[in-house]
Amino acid sequence: MQAVQHDLFCDIKQALGNLSLPQYIQFMLKKELKNKKIGVLGYGSQGRAVALNLRDSGCDVIIGLPSQSKSRKYAKQDNFVVTTTPKTVKQSDVLLFALPDHLQGRIYKSEIEPNLQAKTTFVFLHGFAIHFGFIKPPNESDILMIAPHAPGIALREKYLTDKSVSAFQAIENGKKNSKQLLTALAEAIGIRKNKLVENSFKNEAIGDLFGEQAVLCGGLSELVFNGYSVLTENGLDSDNAYLEVCYQLDLLISLIKKHGIIGMYERISVAARYGSVKNSKKIIDSSVKKNMQAVYDDITSGKFANKLNKLNEKDIEKLSHSLKKMSSVSFEKSSKKFSN
Ligand SMILES: NC(=O)c1ccc[n+]([C@@H]2O[C@H](COP(=O)([O-])OP(=O)(O)OC[C@H]3O[C@@H](n4cnc5c(N)ncnc54)[C@H](OP(=O)(O)O)[C@@H]3O)[C@@H](O)[C@H]2O)c1
């Protein structure tokens, strides 16, 4: 028995030894992805990382972009076959939506829906367009989601160093083998099975929007800039104020991620602990939670999504002007100075 196993092992080893690297990658590719063309629509933050990871995992990838797209040169530099969105839709078995969320509904109606093939699989990186009803795929299509918890650059870096970011996974519409396809796709994108967290399109869409508006981006930047303003308005110079209210944030976040909020407090000085217990509720008082609830209600009612879905180029330009008011030239200078 052992001799038979040994012979079989030698045969396989010899067969694999004769394969070129691309052939070997194809051999290793999960059966769910074999002979499937994956059309990645968009080549921005997520699109580039996802497309490169899929290709390095052995998948057959093409990129769909408008003929005037600024992203075309990057996809071409990376040696991808780049074609228009309608042509990509016509050629693909799997469509991966790496498009701006506010445009997905409009692009779907004009460029995707009229060119769809039977049984195209839809893969989203965020639940927004499906949950809020801006995209309504045909009933027979699989609708899957892999929403990485990282910007594209981190997704790519982790893949190249044989590590994995975490991601939400969800199936809005699927068949018997959709879960296997989802897992195979996630792995090819660079997300390991043990880093996939079960979710739904609805909860991912709501949670993601709320998290970025109330805490991670909107809430955090206001907190930091208000602290910075108080210190500079009371005479501290910009670098000094920046170092006090912002520079160490990542270290404290690391402590919270590793040890929890209480664990973080246990690891800082008595002065910092005492001062925080005494004053944190003065800074973030009960009105903040009420305001957060109002933001949450706007998200769940679809009010926010409908506004986002109507944004045009002019609105986005205005957004850049508003952004400038969320910081100051001196804060930005200090941030650059200590960025390394
Ligand atoms: N960024 C993140 O950290 C992150 C994390 C997790 C999930 N996501 C999700 O990933 C998805 C993509 O977001 P992103 O941040 O990668 O967007 P992005 O950086 O803004 O990139 C969007 C891409 O879509 C292209 N595009 C615009 N119109 C198009 C059309 N008609 N057909 C084909 N391509 C078109 C853009 O080309 P141009 O260069 O011409 O504009 C650009 O390459 C979203 O659902 C988002 O929620 C993002």
The ligand as a Gaussian input file, in Angstrom:
#p B3LYP/6-31G(d) Opt

LIG

0 1
 N      -11.266000      52.472000      -0.969000
 C      -11.435000      51.663000       0.071000
 O      -10.703000      51.713000       1.063000
 C      -12.528000      50.605000       0.053000
 C      -12.532000      49.595000       1.055000
 C      -13.502000      48.582000       0.976000
 C      -14.452000      48.598000      -0.029000
 N      -14.446000      49.625000      -0.949000
 C      -15.462000      49.591000      -2.013000
 O      -14.810000      49.333000      -3.254000
 C      -15.576000      49.910000      -4.320000
 C      -14.644000      50.774000      -5.179000
 O      -14.170000      51.840000      -4.378000
 P      -12.746000      52.531000      -4.644000
 O      -12.415000      53.297000      -3.397000
 O      -11.771000      51.534000      -5.164000
 O      -13.133000      53.564000      -5.814000
 P      -12.167000      54.546000      -6.604000
 O      -10.779000      54.518000      -6.036000
 O      -12.875000      55.859000      -6.669000
 O      -12.097000      53.909000      -8.067000
 C      -13.203000      53.868000      -8.903000
 C      -12.775000      53.394000     -10.271000
 O      -13.928000      53.293000     -11.118000
 C      -13.612000      53.887000     -12.381000
 N      -14.812000      54.250000     -13.115000
 C      -15.558000      55.394000     -13.097000
 N      -16.592000      55.308000     -13.948000
 C      -16.511000      54.074000     -14.536000
 C      -17.274000      53.383000     -15.514000
 N      -18.335000      53.950000     -16.102000
 N      -16.896000      52.135000     -15.877000
 C      -15.796000      51.551000     -15.319000
 N      -15.028000      52.158000     -14.401000
 C      -15.377000      53.401000     -14.000000
 C      -12.717000      55.055000     -11.989000
 O      -12.010000      55.532000     -13.120000
 P      -11.457000      57.070000     -13.227000
 O      -10.024000      57.010000     -12.874000
 O      -11.652000      57.440000     -14.636000
 O      -12.274000      57.904000     -12.272000
 C      -11.811000      54.358000     -10.984000
 O      -10.813000      53.601000     -11.622000
 C      -16.707000      50.692000      -3.661000
 O      -17.850000      49.898000      -3.625000
 C      -16.190000      50.912000      -2.228000
 O      -17.198000      51.107000      -1.259000
 C      -13.504000      50.606000      -0.935000

